[in-house]
Amino acid sequence: MTSPTRSLRPLALLAAAALLGAAACSPPATGGGDGGVAGDGGTTGDGGLPAGHHIKTVFVIVMENHNWSDIVGSPSAPYINTTLLPMAAHAESYYDNPAHVHPSEPNYIWMEAGSNLGINNDNSPGSNYQTTTDHLVTQLETAGLDWRSYQEDMPSGCPIHGSGLYAPKHNPMIYFTDVSGNPPSTTASRCIEHVRPYSELDADLTADHVAAYNFIIPNLCDDMHNSSGCGSGSSVSHGDTWLSQNVPAILASNAYKQGGALFITWDESESGEHPIGMIVLSPFAKTGYSNNIQYYHSSLLRSVEEIFGLPYLRDAKNQKSLSDLFQQYP
């Protein structure tokens, strides 16, 4: 079967070329010296994908602020419970981060970098920007792989400022200056190239031009964050409805059918440290399966790095990957 097309747009080609050139002159990044190498040790197939790996395309959807006990078995989440879980694998003991850091923003940074990098609040990129290049999307570009952060209701340009139901704190890539500029700018070209309105995802799926890594964030109503002003008094119900309206397009795409994996998780637990959701859908995932292995956001990052043969960043080297949720991996 033909693998999904992941053609880089012109700006991305220039960025990837520059990053690859730099990589050729120096050792591979390993998360500041504290990472290991995942995957096939650099053996790659077409487009920078590791040779022999089953999973070719990753989708991540992040929902908000609910313990797994709020979701599993809830009558407010019929799509998750009666449609997704029977066809998916899921974790019963997936936690946000081992350092117990809250609120939202540190957890999104953790998914991208394997650490909160000292961030303990939800401030804007203007005050919380990070100059390290040791983070996931730069790893991907260095390996010749494309990525997209699809953000629902984001403003035009590089969306470093909040607007309506869009929140920068849920968009971790824009906190890194190699993406959004130093200081972060609404005109940063690499950011504009890769951080795109969610409304573009459907056309990209239809045209079979999705990236290797796709990070998808609903707006503050659709991600289960807000309980009022969203057309439903139940944040869980509203988010479940959004998933029912949007996940099928991903599952029907060639990118998913021909080697895709969709990870649906939540950013953090509420009222203490409790398990949050991690649902895995893939042609290679175990069906109707769950486990009680303890995982963290570091486990999601490690899994993405293993899928694409990338070095482990920071805490990703300390945690288990999500491999037990798959029949064939990576």
ZIRA-V950779 format. One record per residue. N is the residue number from 1. SS is DSSP state (~ for helix, > for strand, _ for the rest). OMEGA is omega in whole degrees, -180 to 180 (* if undefined). NEAR is the number of other C-alpha atoms within 10 Angstrom. Layout:
# ZIRA-V950779
N,SS,OMEGA,NEAR  N,SS,OMEGA,NEAR
This chain:
# ZIRA-V950779
1,_,179,5  2,_,179,7  3,_,179,14  4,_,178,23  5,_,179,15  6,_,-176,18  7,_,177,16  8,_,174,21  9,_,-172,11  10,~,-178,10  11,~,179,14  12,~,177,21  13,~,180,16  14,~,-180,13  15,~,-180,20  16,~,179,21  17,~,180,15  18,~,-180,14  19,~,180,18  20,~,177,16  21,~,178,12  22,~,-179,13  23,~,-179,14  24,~,-177,11  25,_,-177,8  26,_,179,8  27,_,178,8  28,_,177,16  29,_,179,22  30,_,177,18  31,_,177,23  32,_,177,12  33,_,-176,12  34,_,-180,15  35,_,174,18  36,_,-179,16  37,>,-180,18  38,_,168,19  39,_,-169,20  40,_,176,16  41,_,175,11  42,_,177,17  43,_,-175,12  44,>,174,17  45,_,-179,11  46,~,175,9  47,~,178,15  48,~,179,19  49,_,179,22  50,>,180,24  51,_,176,15  52,_,179,12  53,_,-180,19  54,_,-175,17  55,_,-177,25  56,_,-174,22  57,>,-180,26  58,>,171,23  59,>,175,24  60,>,173,19  61,>,-180,20  62,>,174,20  63,>,-167,26  64,_,154,26  65,_,175,21  66,_,171,22  67,_,178,22  68,~,179,24  69,~,175,14  70,~,-170,15  71,~,-173,19  72,_,-179,16  73,_,-177,13  74,_,175,14  75,_,177,14  76,_,-179,19  77,_,-177,23  78,~,-179,17  79,~,179,18  80,~,-172,22  81,~,-175,16  82,~,180,12  83,~,-174,12  84,~,-174,20  85,~,178,19  86,~,-179,14  87,~,-174,18  88,_,164,24  89,>,178,24  90,>,-180,29  91,>,177,24  92,_,-177,19  93,_,178,18  94,>,-178,27  95,_,-178,27  96,_,180,29  97,_,-175,25  98,_,180,14  99,_,-180,8  100,_,-178,14  101,_,175,20  102,_,7,20  103,_,-172,18  104,~,-169,20  105,~,178,26  106,~,-179,27  107,~,175,28  108,~,176,24  109,~,-180,25  110,~,178,28  111,~,-178,24  112,~,-170,24  113,~,-179,27  114,_,179,29  115,_,173,24  116,_,176,20  117,_,177,14  118,_,180,11  119,_,-178,19  120,_,-178,15  121,_,-178,15  122,_,-176,17  123,_,-176,13  124,_,175,18  125,~,180,24  126,~,180,16  127,~,-176,11  128,~,-176,19  129,_,-176,21  130,>,-177,20  131,_,179,14  132,_,173,14  133,_,180,17  134,_,176,21  135,_,-164,25  136,~,-172,25  137,~,174,22  138,~,171,24  139,~,-178,25  140,~,-179,23  141,~,177,20  142,~,178,24  143,_,179,23  144,_,-178,21  145,_,-179,23  146,_,178,25  147,>,174,24  148,>,167,23  149,>,-180,26  150,>,-175,22  151,>,-178,25  152,_,175,21  153,_,178,20  154,_,175,26  155,_,-179,17  156,_,-178,12  157,_,174,17  158,_,-168,24  159,_,-178,27  160,_,179,25  161,_,177,16  162,_,180,14  163,>,179,12  164,_,-178,10  165,_,175,14  166,>,-180,21  167,_,178,23  168,~,-178,21  169,~,178,25  170,~,-175,25  171,_,-166,23  172,~,-175,21  173,~,-175,29  174,~,177,30  175,~,-178,26  176,>,-171,26  177,~,177,20  178,~,174,20  179,~,-170,25  180,~,177,26  181,_,-180,20  182,_,5,15  183,_,179,16  184,_,-174,25  185,_,176,20  186,_,-178,16  187,_,-178,15  188,_,-170,21  189,~,-179,18  190,~,177,18  191,~,-178,27  192,~,-180,19  193,~,-170,19  194,~,-180,23  195,>,-167,25  196,>,176,23  197,>,179,21  198,~,-179,19  199,~,179,13  200,~,-174,12  201,~,-177,21  202,~,179,15  203,~,179,11  204,~,177,13  205,~,-179,20  206,~,-179,15  207,~,-179,13  208,_,-180,17  209,_,179,17  210,_,179,27  211,_,175,25  212,_,-178,26  213,>,-175,23  214,>,-176,21  215,>,-167,22  216,>,-178,23  217,>,173,25  218,_,178,27  219,_,-171,22  220,_,170,22  221,_,-172,22  222,_,-179,23  223,_,-179,24  224,_,-180,24  225,_,-175,19  226,_,178,21  227,_,-179,16  228,_,179,11  229,_,-175,8  230,_,180,16  231,_,178,10  232,_,178,14  233,_,-179,12  234,_,179,16  235,~,179,25  236,~,180,27  237,~,-179,21  238,~,180,23  239,~,178,28  240,~,178,22  241,~,179,17  242,~,178,17  243,~,-179,21  244,~,-179,17  245,~,-172,11  246,~,180,12  247,~,-179,14  248,~,179,10  249,~,177,14  250,~,-177,19  251,~,180,18  252,_,-175,12  253,_,175,19  254,~,-179,21  255,~,178,28  256,~,-175,23  257,~,-176,17  258,_,175,18  259,_,-179,18  260,>,172,24  261,>,178,28  262,>,177,23  263,>,175,20  264,>,-179,19  265,>,177,24  266,>,-173,27  267,_,-174,28  268,_,175,31  269,_,180,24  270,_,176,15  271,_,179,8  272,_,-178,10  273,_,-177,15  274,_,176,16  275,_,172,23  276,>,-175,28  277,_,167,28  278,>,-179,24  279,>,-178,23  280,>,175,28  281,>,-179,24  282,>,170,25  283,_,-178,21  284,_,180,20  285,>,172,23  286,_,-175,20  287,_,179,20  288,_,-174,13  289,>,172,17  290,>,175,19  291,>,180,13  292,_,175,10  293,_,-180,12  294,_,-180,15  295,>,174,23  296,_,174,26  297,~,175,31  298,~,-180,30  299,~,175,26  300,~,179,26  301,~,179,27  302,~,-179,31  303,~,178,24  304,~,179,26  305,~,177,23  306,~,179,24  307,~,-176,24  308,_,176,30  309,_,-175,27  310,_,175,28  311,>,177,26  312,_,179,32  313,_,170,30  314,~,-173,25  315,~,177,22  316,~,-180,28  317,~,-177,21  318,_,-172,16  319,_,177,19  320,_,170,17  321,_,179,21  322,_,-173,25  323,~,-178,17  324,~,-180,18  325,~,-178,24  326,>,170,20  327,_,177,14  328,_,-173,15  329,_,-11,16  330,_,*,21
